[in-house]
Amino acid sequence: MTSFLDKLKNKWQEEKFVCVGLDQSGFEANQSVIDQTFDLVCAYKPNSAFYEAAGVEGLKNLKKTIQYIHEKDPQIPIILDAKKGDIGNTNEEYAKAVFGDLGADALTVHPYLGKESLQPFLTRVDKGIFVLVKTSNPGAGEFQDLKIGDRPLYQIVAEHVKDWGENVGVVVGATYPEELKKVREIVGDMPILIPGVGAQGGDVAETVEAGKDSNGQGMIISSSRGIIFSDNPREATFDLSKQIQEALK
């Protein structure tokens, strides 16, 4: 079975960097978006909150959505955006649920409990985890910019995470291009999941310039509302992809 990282690298080789955030709980709505965009994306990123809010039916639709993507193209990696992070034995159960029952390829996690707590995810080298480093929301700096010595906390987190394993990436918002550039310098060629373009206002050209790795790759640029609620999701995905390609030239 192809690992998450290999799937991702294959998509980058095809010059695909757009990740569509499936932030809606209806399976038929998701199916329509997937049918229109599957040949343009490097990944899909369903956000678990939207499915959980719809109760049991929503969770069923999350599983159906993941299964449908795998059927459509089993080489498209699926990142569950659930921001998990608890003590080790709890994370063991999360890993079983996310990677086992749901069948996702990767998961977003937060680092507050330390590397030890994340071992149930780190040991799944066939899967991927994305550690929150600098998030895209306006209030991100309340804790993430606190100084530890002369450096902000988000940089310290990035420094630690860069050595956590090959199946690890980081999350940095497109709304903070200078911070994204700094994180790229710290983590080298690690994958960076970059939310915040589109509805949140992140600039695509700035994001690419700050976020690309030494090979001109390494980015998973995610747009949710800007694609799934557009009149034409395929056109919106194609346009974002084109902007990324132009910025890479």
Number of C-alpha atoms within 10 A of each C-alpha: 4 12 16 22 21 15 18 24 16 14 21 19 11 12 17 24 26 26 28 30 24 27 20 23 25 18 20 12 14 23 15 13 20 23 14 15 20 18 15 20 25 28 26 26 24 25 21 19 15 17 23 16 13 15 12 11 14 20 19 17 21 26 17 17 23 24 15 17 21 16 11 15 11 13 19 22 29 27 26 28 20 16 16 18 20 17 14 17 13 14 19 16 13 19 23 14 13 18 20 12 11 19 16 24 23 27 25 23 23 20 20 12 12 15 15 11 19 26 16 18 26 20 12 15 15 18 23 28 28 25 26 23 28 27 21 21 14 10 9 15 15 8 12 18 15 13 13 11 7 7 11 15 19 24 21 16 20 24 16 14 23 18 11 14 14 15 22 24 29 26 25 28 26 31 24 21 21 14 20 26 18 15 27 23 16 17 20 13 19 23 26 27 24 27 25 23 22 18 11 18 11 20 15 22 16 18 26 27 16 20 31 22 19 11 7 15 21 23 25 25 29 27 27 24 18 19 26 23 14 13 10 13 21 21 14 19 25 18 13 22 21 14 14 22 15 12 14 13 6
